[in-house]
Amino acid sequence: MPSPSSDDAASGGPGQRGALPALPPELDPRGRRVARREARSTPGPTARPARTGPARTKLIVLVVCTALSVGLVAFAGTYWWRFHQFKSNLSRLDISAAQATSPGDIDGGDQNILVVGNDDRTDMTDAEVHELHTGRSGGSLNTDTMMIIHVPADGSRATLISLPRDSYVAIPGHGKAKLNSAYPDAYTAAHGSRASKRTAGANLLVRTVQALTGLHVDHYVQVDLLGFYRISNAIGGVTVNMCAAVKEKNSGIHLHKGKNVIKGVQALAFVRQRYGFPNGLGDLDRVKRQQYFLTAAFRKIVSAGIVLNPFKLQDLLGAISSSLYVDRSLDPLKLGRQLENLTADKITGKTIPTDGFADTDVGSVVVVHPSAVQAFVNAVVHPAATKSATRKATAAKSTKKATSTKTAAIDAKCIY
């Protein structure tokens, strides 16, 4: 039987069951040059063809989708953590005792949120004391800002119903007095911790407002006036359009005619000014300023993408939580979902009807009549029925075609 040739053995020819390793060039009997040339022309056992065409495209898509998925999970996780931290840091007040005295629930699934602001300075930081040139002990428990935010069940719009602080009303257990005295009266009469005193004040104020308006208060939000200062700083300022230049020493406001971006000290002055208004209505003019500021701030928060910026959102939530006291059942996330389609153009501002001023044993007051207030509020929460009745009354008086008017946003025009 003939033995395999050296060529067959070296090349893995037909006389071999498997290829043998190639000889080093210096030992190859054919010469170094031939061996090196064959080594360069023979592909190695680990060589793989480069990815081209559809294969490369699929790989890129897989990498991008994976990166996006990881990013979205991290983004959602960051937001969940920030909102969870915000919610857990809120100070809660139990207003269930006051809610039990409600005259009824005339608007069903709608939400009525009583927003209250006072000049409590006990939680001021050292930096705020320095910038505002004031002390922690110079504030007041009087609720100088009071408004009901009425939100229908579908969250399509919101109405800010302002309650003038000097409204002369019946306060349960205290006779008739200014509306802004209900909270401090109960606060000072209560015993225990400051939280207990705040709870007592909130309950008496909620009872008073429910009796005055006929509305059931679903939620309670208390913010000290420093909240305006902190929120305006957190969102980088709020744009206000002044009808005329204003400079008033008591509040410290100093703004030029036209558009101004206000924050910090000037934002606080804008919502606190009571003197120097052209028509001299003081408190009634101030509630318009407060409605304007809240609407403009809401517009800034939505339009500037603050909610989608984790860092700006953290500043905003920090500013809010440090100034807020809310009722136990208020869920910020649930309320946020209800308001997700709300825009600043769908926020309207109203003030309860008043009947001039009067001098009483508690000083100068704003005269209000509960029956008129309740009729007004009923029209606000049932706009469709009110419009229908108005159209019928108009048609009965005149055959002229009525022209509809669109309500402008609160901050659409200039303000004094």
Secondary structure, DSSP 8 states (H G I E B T S, - for coil): -----HHHHHHT-TT-SS------GGG-TT-HHHHHHHHHHS--TT------THHHHHHHHHHHHHHHHHHHHHHHHHHHHHHHHHHHH-EEE--HHHHTT-S--TTTT-EEEEEEEEE--TT--HHHHHHHT--TTS-EEEEEEEEEEEE-TT-S-EEEEE--TTBEEEETTTEEEEGGGHHHHHHHH--S-HHHHHHHHHHHHHHHHHHHH-----EEEEEETHHHHHHHHHTT-EEEEESS-EEETTTTEEE-SEEEEE-THHHHHHHH--S--TT--THHHHHHHHHHHHHHHHHHHHHTTGGG-HHHHHHHHHHHHTTEEEETT--HHHHHHHTTT--GGGEEEEE-----EEEETTEEEE---HHHHHHHHHHHH-HHHHHHHHHHHHHHH--S---------TTSS-B-
